[in-house]
């Protein structure tokens, strides 16, 4: 009889947020798959948990994922944890869940704190509908393509960001989105927890020197669609051309404009190319 995989949420800062069920689960399982065992061992020591660990991270998802699945199929129970928060969300654990699904392995969730839900809840921005966009690419072209694909997104948008990348990210977002409201949520559940409710123009000026520290979640106001949709192919091409000016590839811009206007991507692409 095969065992189970338990997806266990861990504190994002305050250890008091660790649930009794999560603690019991980590004591019960046969082994723990941890993103960074050096981080997780500190958590385990704090709660007198002595379950053996193995590392599971983005560089070993294939071989280690197979090892974990085979052990579970052989009857062992495993818990997967990340350094902080819910594993498998913008996290290598996603691949392990998919592999478990292929093998028919039962997966149970032990919910815990998650930065994205906590941040949007206290952002002061609309929470009825939102989209989680994870981390932006470190590659400038990929980052701008991602942002350009969201120009007309009307839902509140949530991004994770590292403090050293924040100045460039704010500048790129301001360039693409214009001067919208945003909340910079930092150090959730920790001593220096803070919500900076601001606008892009103000944020680019005040935080361009990288003075915002800690773990950061960006919560951004969705687009207010006021312009009528493109009625001619020329208007659709112009929409795509603006996206190209903001750093999007011609192909991606044509695809995005086609989705927004109803014109064929091939038509828009052909007109864009002819301009160059």
N, C-alpha and C positions, 0 to 999 in steps of 0.2 A: 504494500500500500504506500503510495507516494505521500510526501509531506506537503507543506504549504509555504508560500512566500508571503511574508507580512510586510506591508509598506508602512513604515513607522515615522510619523512626524516628530521632529525634535525641536527644542527651543530655538528661536531666532535671536535670543539675547538673554532673556530672563529665565533662569533655571526653574523658577516657580511655575512656569507654564508647562512643564513636563508632566503629562497626565499619569495617573497611577496605572492605567491600562497599558500605556506605552512602556512604563518601567517593568511591569509584569511580563509583557510580551518579550522584551529584550532578555529577561532572565529565563524565560521558558524555552526560547528557540535553541537549536543546536549550534548555530553560528550566525554571525552578523556580517553582512556585506556593507562595508563603509567606504564612502568616497575618499576620505583621508583618515586612516587609522590613528594618526597622531592627534587629530582633532577629537575623534570619537572616544579615544581612550580616556580623555579628560572628563567627558560626560559620564562614561561608565563608572569611573572611580568615584564621582560625586554621588552616585546612587548605589554604590556597592554591587555593581553588576560585573560578573566575571566570565561572561560568555566569550568564547574565542571569536576573533575577527579575521576577515580577509579583505583585501583592498579590491574595490570595484570602481573604476573611474573611466573617463573618456578615452584613455589610451589602451585599455585592455577589455573593452566591452565584449569583443567576440570570444576570445579564449576563456576569459573569466566567466562570462555569461553562460557559456556552455558547461563549464565546471559546476557552477551553482545549480543549473537546471538538473544536471545528472545527479548531484547529491540529493536534491529535493525529490527527484523521481525514485531514488533509492530509499526514501523514507524519512530524510532529515527535514527539519523545519528551519527556514532562514528568514531573517529580518533584514531589509535593506533600509539604510539611513543615509542621509546626506549631512554635510557639515552643519547645516542649520535649515530648519523649515521642513516642508514636505518634499520628500524625494520624488523623482520621476517627473517633475514639472520644470521645464527648461534645464534638464539634468540628464546625465547618462542612464539613469534608471529607467528611462522611457524605453530603451532598447531591451532591457531585461524583461519588462512587462510584456513586450511584443513577443519575445522568445518564449516566455511562459505560456502565452496564449497559443503559440504553435504546438507546444507540447501538451496542452490541456492541463497545465498545472494550476491549481486553485490559488488565487491571490486574494488576500484580505487586507483591508486598509485600517490603520489605527490613526485617525486624524490628529493633526497637531497644528501649531501656528504656521501661518504662511504669510510672507511679506506682501504679496500682491493684494490679497483681500484686506489685510490690515491697513495698508497704505491708502487704498481707494476709499475705505470706510471713513478715514479721518482727513481726506484731502480737501473737502469742501466743494468738490466738483460732483456732477451728476453720477449717481451710482446705479441707476436702473438698468443701464446697458453699458457694458465696457468690454474692451478687447485687450488681452494680455499679449504683448509683443516680445517679451523676453529681453535678451541682450542684443544690441546692435552689433553688426560686423565691425571688426577692427579695420577692415579694408574700406577706404573712403568711398570707392565706387559702389561696393555692396551696401554700405551704410546709406548712401544717398538713394539708391534704388529702393531700399526698404522704406525709407521715409517718403519718397515720392509716391509709392504705391498707396500711401495712407492720406494723401492730401485731402481727399473727399470723405474720409472716414468720420461719420457723425457721432460715433460712440466715444466715450471717454477712453483714452489710451494709457496703458501702463507699460513702462519699460524698467528693466533693471540696469543699473550703471555703476561702474567703478569710479571712485572719486578722482583719480588722475585723468580719466577720460571725459569728465563732466564738461569742462570748458569748451572743448571741440564739439561735443555732442549738442550743447546748448546753441552754439553758433550755427551748426548744420540744421537743427530743428527750426530755429528762427528764420533761416533762409528759406526753408521749404514750407513751413506752416504759417509764417507770418506772426504777428504779435498776438498770440493767444494767452489765455490764463494757464498756469501750471502750478502744481505743488511739488516741491522737492522734499521728499520725506526721507529722513536719515536716522540711522541708529534706532530702529524700531525696538521697543520694549527695553532698551538699555538706559543707562543713567542720563545720557545726553540726547535722548529722543527729541526730535524737532520736526515741525512741519513749516516749511517756508512757502507761504502762498504768495505768488508773484506773477509776473508776465515775462514773456521771452525777452522783450526789450530791456526790462529792468534786470533780469537774471544775467543776461550776457554782459551787461555793464558791471554788475556787482560781484559776480562770481567767476569772471574770466581768469582770475589769478590762481584758481584752484584752491581757494580757502575753505571749501566745503569738504569736510572729512567724513569718514565712516561709510557704512553700507547705505547705498542710496536707491530709492525707488522714485521714478518720475511719473507723475500722474498728469495727463495733458488733456485739456479741453478738446472735444471733438469739433469737427468743422461745422460751420453754419452755412448751409447751402442756400445761397441767395440768387445766384446767377441761373438763368434759364439754361437748359441743356443745349448742346450744339445742334443747330438746325441744318447746317451745311457741312460738307466735307472740309471746306476751308477752315471752319471754326474748330472742327475736330483735329485737324492737322496743327492748328495754332495751339491747342491745348497740349498736344504731344510735344510740340516744339518747346514750350515753356518747361516741360518736364526734362527735356534733354538739356536745356540751359542750366537746370538745377543739378545736373550730374547723372541723370538716368540714361541708360543706353537707348539707342534708337529703337531697337526691337522691343524692349520693355516699355518704352514710352508709347509706342504704337499699340501694344497690347492693352495698356492701361486706358488709353484714349478710346479704343474700340469698346472696352467693357463699359465705359461711362456714356458713350454716345450712340452705340448701336451700329456704327459704321464698321466695315470689315477691317481687320488689322492690316491685311495686305494692301488695301487702298491707302490707308494712312501711312504705312511704311514706305510705299512707293513715292508718295508726295513728299515725305520727309527727306528721303534720299535725293530726290530731284532738286531740293533746295541747296544741297551741299556741292 
